[in-house]
């Protein structure tokens, strides 16, 4: 019984590792962005981000990002 459980466990861990490698090696989309500045996820943060994006130029924009479990506004550019 112990040998069978070890074989099942080894088979599952090998399958999980192979699936993880497939995800890691899969090509990622080429839509990288550079975050220039972070703002709090509040109305004031959104207004300040939009104001800074308007004054920075046409290539800058505001977006939302998640750092850990915290949402934030971010001034970004491509």
Secondary structure, DSSP 4 states (H G I P E B T S, - for coil): -HHHHHHHHHHHHHHHHHHHHHHHHSPPPS---EEEEEEESSHHHHHHHHHHHHHH-TTEEEEEEEETTEEEEEEEE-
